[in-house]
Amino acid sequence: MNATKITAAVLLFAAAGASFAENKYPPETKFVSTKTRAEVIEELKQARAEGLIVNGNNYPVFVVPHSTLTRAEVVSQLKGPVRNDIYTGA
């Protein structure tokens, strides 16, 4: 009696597992390119010229933009009204 119940349970679980195995996750979506091969090659050449392509341990250098504000202007902005809509951390 127990052997038949165990066998039935194993078959039931195997059938349930097989039904889930057929679903693909994530669902495949067809990729449609909007660029030509020549456009992609030109973008790659431009990225290489700008040093944006990672090559081994040579990571791209990000240039930090310099501020056009003077120190006094920055201090006056800090002393201005406090905005409560900006999240500043916990």
N, CA, C and O atoms as a GROMACS GRO file, in nm:
protein
  360
    1MET      N    1   0.082  -0.119   0.000
    1MET     CA    2   0.000   0.000   0.000
    1MET      C    3   0.086   0.125   0.000
    1MET      O    4   0.064   0.217  -0.079
    2ASN      N    5   0.186   0.128   0.090
    2ASN     CA    6   0.273   0.246   0.097
    2ASN      C    7   0.357   0.261  -0.030
    2ASN      O    8   0.383   0.373  -0.075
    3ALA      N    9   0.398   0.150  -0.085
    3ALA     CA   10   0.480   0.154  -0.206
    3ALA      C   11   0.401   0.213  -0.322
    3ALA      O   12   0.457   0.288  -0.402
    4THR      N   13   0.275   0.180  -0.332
    4THR     CA   14   0.195   0.235  -0.442
    4THR      C   15   0.169   0.384  -0.423
    4THR      O   16   0.165   0.460  -0.520
    5LYS      N   17   0.150   0.426  -0.297
    5LYS     CA   18   0.131   0.570  -0.272
    5LYS      C   19   0.259   0.648  -0.302
    5LYS      O   20   0.255   0.757  -0.360
    6ILE      N   21   0.371   0.592  -0.262
    6ILE     CA   22   0.499   0.659  -0.290
    6ILE      C   23   0.523   0.666  -0.440
    6ILE      O   24   0.566   0.769  -0.491
    7THR      N   25   0.496   0.557  -0.510
    7THR     CA   26   0.515   0.555  -0.655
    7THR      C   27   0.422   0.656  -0.723
    7THR      O   28   0.464   0.726  -0.815
    8ALA      N   29   0.300   0.664  -0.680
    8ALA     CA   30   0.206   0.760  -0.737
    8ALA      C   31   0.251   0.903  -0.710
    8ALA      O   32   0.240   0.988  -0.798
    9ALA      N   33   0.301   0.930  -0.590
    9ALA     CA   34   0.348   1.064  -0.558
    9ALA      C   35   0.469   1.102  -0.641
    9ALA      O   36   0.478   1.216  -0.689
   10VAL      N   37   0.562   1.008  -0.660
   10VAL     CA   38   0.681   1.035  -0.742
   10VAL      C   39   0.640   1.063  -0.885
   10VAL      O   40   0.692   1.156  -0.947
   11LEU      N   41   0.547   0.985  -0.940
   11LEU     CA   42   0.502   1.009  -1.077
   11LEU      C   43   0.430   1.142  -1.090
   11LEU      O   44   0.445   1.212  -1.190
   12LEU      N   45   0.352   1.178  -0.989
   12LEU     CA   46   0.281   1.305  -0.991
   12LEU      C   47   0.379   1.422  -0.990
   12LEU      O   48   0.363   1.517  -1.067
   13PHE      N   49   0.480   1.416  -0.903
   13PHE     CA   50   0.580   1.523  -0.898
   13PHE      C   51   0.662   1.529  -1.026
   13PHE      O   52   0.697   1.638  -1.070
   14ALA      N   53   0.692   1.416  -1.085
   14ALA     CA   54   0.769   1.414  -1.211
   14ALA      C   55   0.688   1.477  -1.323
   14ALA      O   56   0.742   1.552  -1.404
   15ALA      N   57   0.557   1.447  -1.326
   15ALA     CA   58   0.473   1.506  -1.430
   15ALA      C   59   0.461   1.657  -1.411
   15ALA      O   60   0.460   1.732  -1.509
   16ALA      N   61   0.451   1.701  -1.286
   16ALA     CA   62   0.442   1.845  -1.259
   16ALA      C   63   0.571   1.915  -1.299
   16ALA      O   64   0.568   2.023  -1.356
   17GLY      N   65   0.683   1.854  -1.268
   17GLY     CA   66   0.812   1.912  -1.305
   17GLY      C   67   0.830   1.919  -1.455
   17GLY      O   68   0.886   2.016  -1.506
   18ALA      N   69   0.785   1.818  -1.525
   18ALA     CA   70   0.798   1.816  -1.670
   18ALA      C   71   0.713   1.926  -1.735
   18ALA      O   72   0.752   1.984  -1.836
   19SER      N   73   0.597   1.954  -1.676
   19SER     CA   74   0.513   2.058  -1.736
   19SER      C   75   0.575   2.195  -1.719
   19SER      O   76   0.560   2.280  -1.807
   20PHE      N   77   0.645   2.220  -1.608
   20PHE     CA   78   0.713   2.347  -1.590
   20PHE      C   79   0.839   2.358  -1.673
   20PHE      O   80   0.881   2.469  -1.707
   21ALA      N   81   0.899   2.248  -1.707
   21ALA     CA   82   1.024   2.249  -1.781
   21ALA      C   83   1.005   2.300  -1.923
   21ALA      O   84   1.102   2.343  -1.985
   22GLU      N   85   0.885   2.296  -1.977
   22GLU     CA   86   0.864   2.338  -2.114
   22GLU      C   87   0.855   2.490  -2.129
   22GLU      O   88   0.875   2.541  -2.239
   23ASN      N   89   0.825   2.561  -2.023
   23ASN     CA   90   0.814   2.706  -2.032
   23ASN      C   91   0.953   2.769  -2.036
   23ASN      O   92   1.039   2.736  -1.954
   24LYS      N   93   0.973   2.858  -2.130
   24LYS     CA   94   1.102   2.927  -2.141
   24LYS      C   95   1.097   3.054  -2.057
   24LYS      O   96   1.002   3.131  -2.065
   25TYR      N   97   1.200   3.074  -1.978
   25TYR     CA   98   1.209   3.197  -1.899
   25TYR      C   99   1.346   3.255  -1.915
   25TYR      O  100   1.444   3.182  -1.899
   26PRO      N  101   1.361   3.379  -1.946
   26PRO     CA  102   1.256   3.472  -1.985
   26PRO      C  103   1.208   3.441  -2.127
   26PRO      O  104   1.280   3.376  -2.203
   27PRO      N  105   1.090   3.485  -2.161
   27PRO     CA  106   1.040   3.455  -2.295
   27PRO      C  107   1.129   3.518  -2.401
   27PRO      O  108   1.175   3.632  -2.387
   28GLU      N  109   1.152   3.444  -2.505
   28GLU     CA  110   1.238   3.494  -2.612
   28GLU      C  111   1.167   3.603  -2.690
   28GLU      O  112   1.052   3.587  -2.731
   29THR      N  113   1.237   3.713  -2.712
   29THR     CA  114   1.183   3.821  -2.794
   29THR      C  115   1.273   3.838  -2.914
   29THR      O  116   1.395   3.829  -2.904
   30LYS      N  117   1.214   3.863  -3.026
   30LYS     CA  118   1.291   3.879  -3.149
   30LYS      C  119   1.360   4.014  -3.148
   30LYS      O  120   1.296   4.117  -3.126
   31PHE      N  121   1.491   4.015  -3.172
   31PHE     CA  122   1.568   4.139  -3.177
   31PHE      C  123   1.565   4.194  -3.319
   31PHE      O  124   1.593   4.123  -3.415
   32VAL      N  125   1.531   4.321  -3.329
   32VAL     CA  126   1.529   4.389  -3.458
   32VAL      C  127   1.621   4.509  -3.447
   32VAL      O  128   1.595   4.601  -3.369
   33SER      N  129   1.727   4.510  -3.525
   33SER     CA  130   1.824   4.619  -3.521
   33SER      C  131   1.772   4.737  -3.600
   33SER      O  132   1.708   4.722  -3.704
   34THR      N  133   1.802   4.858  -3.549
   34THR     CA  134   1.763   4.979  -3.620
   34THR      C  135   1.882   5.044  -3.688
   34THR      O  136   1.869   5.147  -3.754
   35LYS      N  137   2.000   4.983  -3.673
   35LYS     CA  138   2.121   5.039  -3.732
   35LYS      C  139   2.178   4.943  -3.836
   35LYS      O  140   2.159   4.821  -3.828
   36THR      N  141   2.249   5.000  -3.932
   36THR     CA  142   2.316   4.917  -4.031
   36THR      C  143   2.450   4.873  -3.976
   36THR      O  144   2.498   4.927  -3.876
   37ARG      N  145   2.509   4.776  -4.041
   37ARG     CA  146   2.641   4.727  -3.999
   37ARG      C  147   2.745   4.838  -4.006
   37ARG      O  148   2.831   4.847  -3.919
   38ALA      N  149   2.737   4.921  -4.108
   38ALA     CA  150   2.833   5.031  -4.125
   38ALA      C  151   2.821   5.131  -4.010
   38ALA      O  152   2.923   5.183  -3.962
   39GLU      N  153   2.698   5.159  -3.965
   39GLU     CA  154   2.680   5.253  -3.854
   39GLU      C  155   2.739   5.198  -3.725
   39GLU      O  156   2.800   5.272  -3.647
   40VAL      N  157   2.722   5.069  -3.702
   40VAL     CA  158   2.778   5.008  -3.582
   40VAL      C  159   2.930   5.012  -3.586
   40VAL      O  160   2.993   5.040  -3.484
   41ILE      N  161   2.988   4.983  -3.700
   41ILE     CA  162   3.134   4.986  -3.713
   41ILE      C  163   3.187   5.127  -3.690
   41ILE      O  164   3.290   5.144  -3.627
   42GLU      N  165   3.118   5.228  -3.741
   42GLU     CA  166   3.160   5.367  -3.720
   42GLU      C  167   3.152   5.405  -3.572
   42GLU      O  168   3.240   5.474  -3.520
   43GLU      N  169   3.046   5.360  -3.503
   43GLU     CA  170   3.035   5.388  -3.359
   43GLU      C  171   3.146   5.320  -3.282
   43GLU      O  172   3.199   5.376  -3.186
   44LEU      N  173   3.183   5.199  -3.323
   44LEU     CA  174   3.292   5.128  -3.257
   44LEU      C  175   3.424   5.200  -3.278
   44LEU      O  176   3.504   5.211  -3.184
   45LYS      N  177   3.449   5.248  -3.399
   45LYS     CA  178   3.572   5.323  -3.426
   45LYS      C  179   3.577   5.450  -3.343
   45LYS      O  180   3.682   5.486  -3.290
   46GLN      N  181   3.464   5.519  -3.331
   46GLN     CA  182   3.459   5.642  -3.253
   46GLN      C  183   3.483   5.612  -3.105
   46GLN      O  184   3.554   5.687  -3.038
   47ALA      N  185   3.424   5.506  -3.053
   47ALA     CA  186   3.443   5.469  -2.913
   47ALA      C  187   3.588   5.431  -2.886
   47ALA      O  188   3.642   5.465  -2.780
   48ARG      N  189   3.652   5.362  -2.979
   48ARG     CA  190   3.794   5.328  -2.962
   48ARG      C  191   3.880   5.454  -2.962
   48ARG      O  192   3.974   5.465  -2.884
   49ALA      N  193   3.847   5.549  -3.049
   49ALA     CA  194   3.924   5.673  -3.056
   49ALA      C  195   3.908   5.754  -2.927
   49ALA      O  196   4.002   5.822  -2.886
   50GLU      N  197   3.793   5.748  -2.864
   50GLU     CA  198   3.769   5.821  -2.740
   50GLU      C  199   3.817   5.745  -2.617
   50GLU      O  200   3.812   5.798  -2.506
   51GLY      N  201   3.864   5.620  -2.636
   51GLY     CA  202   3.913   5.541  -2.525
   51GLY      C  203   3.805   5.483  -2.438
   51GLY      O  204   3.827   5.460  -2.319
   52LEU      N  205   3.687   5.457  -2.494
   52LEU     CA  206   3.575   5.406  -2.416
   52LEU      C  207   3.564   5.254  -2.419
   52LEU      O  208   3.478   5.198  -2.350
   53ILE      N  209   3.648   5.187  -2.495
   53ILE     CA  210   3.644   5.041  -2.504
   53ILE      C  211   3.738   4.984  -2.400
   53ILE      O  212   3.856   5.018  -2.397
   54VAL      N  213   3.686   4.895  -2.314
   54VAL     CA  214   3.767   4.832  -2.211
   54VAL      C  215   3.855   4.726  -2.277
   54VAL      O  216   3.805   4.641  -2.351
   55ASN      N  217   3.985   4.733  -2.250
   55ASN     CA  218   4.080   4.642  -2.311
   55ASN      C  219   4.171   4.588  -2.202
   55ASN      O  220   4.263   4.657  -2.159
   56GLY      N  221   4.147   4.466  -2.158
   56GLY     CA  222   4.228   4.409  -2.051
   56GLY      C  223   4.207   4.486  -1.922
   56GLY      O  224   4.094   4.493  -1.872
   57ASN      N  225   4.313   4.542  -1.867
   57ASN     CA  226   4.304   4.621  -1.744
   57ASN      C  227   4.300   4.771  -1.772
   57ASN      O  228   4.306   4.851  -1.678
   58ASN      N  229   4.289   4.810  -1.896
   58ASN     CA  230   4.284   4.951  -1.932
   58ASN      C  231   4.139   4.997  -1.935
   58ASN      O  232   4.071   4.984  -2.037
   59TYR      N  233   4.093   5.050  -1.824
   59TYR     CA  234   3.956   5.097  -1.815
   59TYR      C  235   3.946   5.240  -1.863
   59TYR      O  236   4.044   5.315  -1.855
   60PRO      N  237   3.830   5.281  -1.914
   60PRO     CA  238   3.817   5.418  -1.964
   60PRO      C  239   3.831   5.520  -1.851
   60PRO      O  240   3.786   5.498  -1.738
   61VAL      N  241   3.893   5.630  -1.884
   61VAL     CA  242   3.911   5.738  -1.787
   61VAL      C  243   3.796   5.835  -1.803
   61VAL      O  244   3.770   5.885  -1.912
   62PHE      N  245   3.728   5.862  -1.693
   62PHE     CA  246   3.617   5.956  -1.696
   62PHE      C  247   3.667   6.094  -1.657
   62PHE      O  248   3.728   6.112  -1.552
   63VAL      N  249   3.640   6.191  -1.741
   63VAL     CA  250   3.682   6.328  -1.716
   63VAL      C  251   3.573   6.396  -1.635
   63VAL      O  252   3.457   6.399  -1.675
   64VAL      N  253   3.611   6.449  -1.519
   64VAL     CA  254   3.516   6.518  -1.434
   64VAL      C  255   3.501   6.661  -1.484
   64VAL      O  256   3.600   6.733  -1.494
   65PRO      N  257   3.379   6.704  -1.514
   65PRO     CA  258   3.362   6.840  -1.563
   65PRO      C  259   3.391   6.942  -1.453
   65PRO      O  260   3.355   6.922  -1.337
   66HIS      N  261   3.457   7.048  -1.490
   66HIS     CA  262   3.492   7.151  -1.393
   66HIS      C  263   3.377   7.250  -1.379
   66HIS      O  264   3.310   7.284  -1.477
   67SER      N  265   3.356   7.296  -1.258
   67SER     CA  266   3.248   7.390  -1.231
   67SER      C  267   3.287   7.530  -1.277
   67SER      O  268   3.404   7.569  -1.269
   68THR      N  269   3.190   7.604  -1.324
   68THR     CA  270   3.214   7.743  -1.363
   68THR      C  271   3.177   7.839  -1.252
   68THR      O  272   3.191   7.961  -1.267
   69LEU      N  273   3.129   7.784  -1.138
   69LEU     CA  274   3.090   7.869  -1.025
   69LEU      C  275   3.212   7.905  -0.941
   69LEU      O  276   3.306   7.826  -0.928
   70THR      N  277   3.208   8.023  -0.883
   70THR     CA  278   3.315   8.062  -0.791
   70THR      C  279   3.285   8.003  -0.655
   70THR      O  280   3.175   7.953  -0.630
   71ARG      N  281   3.384   8.008  -0.565
   71ARG     CA  282   3.366   7.954  -0.431
   71ARG      C  283   3.255   8.030  -0.358
   71ARG      O  284   3.175   7.969  -0.287
   72ALA      N  285   3.251   8.161  -0.375
   72ALA     CA  286   3.149   8.242  -0.308
   72ALA      C  287   3.009   8.204  -0.357
   72ALA      O  288   2.915   8.204  -0.277
   73GLU      N  289   2.993   8.174  -0.485
   73GLU     CA  290   2.862   8.134  -0.538
   73GLU      C  291   2.817   8.000  -0.481
   73GLU      O  292   2.699   7.981  -0.451
   74VAL      N  293   2.911   7.908  -0.465
   74VAL     CA  294   2.877   7.778  -0.408
   74VAL      C  295   2.836   7.793  -0.262
   74VAL      O  296   2.740   7.731  -0.218
   75VAL      N  297   2.910   7.874  -0.187
   75VAL     CA  298   2.877   7.896  -0.046
   75VAL      C  299   2.740   7.961  -0.033
   75VAL      O  300   2.663   7.927   0.056
   76SER      N  301   2.709   8.056  -0.122
   76SER     CA  302   2.579   8.121  -0.115
   76SER      C  303   2.467   8.023  -0.149
   76SER      O  304   2.357   8.033  -0.093
   77GLN      N  305   2.492   7.929  -0.238
   77GLN     CA  306   2.392   7.827  -0.268
   77GLN      C  307   2.368   7.736  -0.147
   77GLN      O  308   2.255   7.697  -0.120
   78LEU      N  309   2.474   7.704  -0.075
   78LEU     CA  310   2.461   7.619   0.042
   78LEU      C  311   2.385   7.689   0.154
   78LEU      O  312   2.314   7.624   0.230
   79LYS      N  313   2.398   7.820   0.163
   79LYS     CA  314   2.329   7.895   0.267
   79LYS      C  315   2.186   7.930   0.227
   79LYS      O  316   2.113   7.989   0.306
   80GLY      N  317   2.146   7.894   0.107
   80GLY     CA  318   2.012   7.924   0.058
   80GLY      C  319   1.906   7.841   0.128
   80GLY      O  320   1.935   7.772   0.225
   81PRO      N  321   1.784   7.848   0.078
   81PRO     CA  322   1.674   7.775   0.142
   81PRO      C  323   1.697   7.623   0.134
   81PRO      O  324   1.754   7.572   0.037
   82VAL      N  325   1.651   7.552   0.238
   82VAL     CA  326   1.667   7.408   0.245
   82VAL      C  327   1.551   7.342   0.170
   82VAL      O  328   1.434   7.373   0.193
   83ARG      N  329   1.586   7.250   0.082
   83ARG     CA  330   1.484   7.177   0.007
   83ARG      C  331   1.460   7.045   0.076
   83ARG      O  332   1.552   6.966   0.096
   84ASN      N  333   1.335   7.020   0.114
   84ASN     CA  334   1.301   6.896   0.184
   84ASN      C  335   1.261   6.784   0.087
   84ASN      O  336   1.234   6.672   0.131
   85ASP      N  337   1.256   6.812  -0.042
   85ASP     CA  338   1.216   6.708  -0.137
   85ASP      C  339   1.333   6.625  -0.188
   85ASP      O  340   1.315   6.534  -0.269
   86ILE      N  341   1.454   6.656  -0.141
   86ILE     CA  342   1.571   6.581  -0.184
   86ILE      C  343   1.609   6.483  -0.074
   86ILE      O  344   1.626   6.522   0.042
   87TYR      N  345   1.622   6.356  -0.110
   87TYR     CA  346   1.660   6.253  -0.013
   87TYR      C  347   1.809   6.266   0.014
   87TYR      O  348   1.890   6.265  -0.079
   88THR      N  349   1.846   6.277   0.141
   88THR     CA  350   1.987   6.294   0.176
   88THR      C  351   2.042   6.177   0.253
   88THR      O  352   2.152   6.187   0.308
   89GLY      N  353   1.973   6.069   0.259
   89GLY     CA  354   2.023   5.950   0.328
   89GLY      C  355   1.943   5.920   0.452
   89GLY      O  356   1.853   5.994   0.490
   90ALA      N  357   1.977   5.809   0.513
   90ALA     CA  358   1.900   5.763   0.629
   90ALA      C  359   1.924   5.842   0.754
   90ALA      O  360   1.865   5.813   0.858
   0.00000   0.00000   0.00000
